[in-house]
């Protein structure tokens, strides 16, 4: 019986000691995110994001992403679609986490370039009203705070919140959002 107990203790020690390293420098990851815009009360405004990460030292990483945002504005009894297509590039800084980096908190700052379309480019509405806002190229910055949980050595669950500050837009300059994502590390 003692032999089995010793074997179990050694097996448990081996499992806890032999943990894989996480956030290795130059390790790449593919990230997919979805979420809602924080000013949305209808549940119809959303964003989809796909990005690539390259880990640096000390839990920091570079971030490149493409994002599609779809939201509606109400006008009388119709909804006017507003679509935004953006590309962003920046850096995420490790703020804190446990020793094994199972759970981390990161803050990112990125530069944003993109294009926004209002009512799919149609300026005249059904009742003869004209939309004065135009489709525009936009630019700005984005701040993001992400809580990252390693589900395994390859899969990371991401809970995030942030805001974009955009110039060149006829719509809201500040665009807060919250979402969830999944990253696969290669």
Secondary structure, DSSP 8 states (H G I E B T S, - for coil): -HHHHHHHHHHHHHHHH-----S-TT-EEEEEEEEEETT-SSS--EEEEEEEEEE-GGG-EEEEEEEEEEEEEEETTEEEEEEEEEEEEEEEEEEEE-TT-SEEEEEEEEEEEEEEEEGGG--B-TTS-B-----EEEEEEEEEEEEEEESSSSEEEEEEEEEEEEES-SS-SEEEEEEEEEEEE-
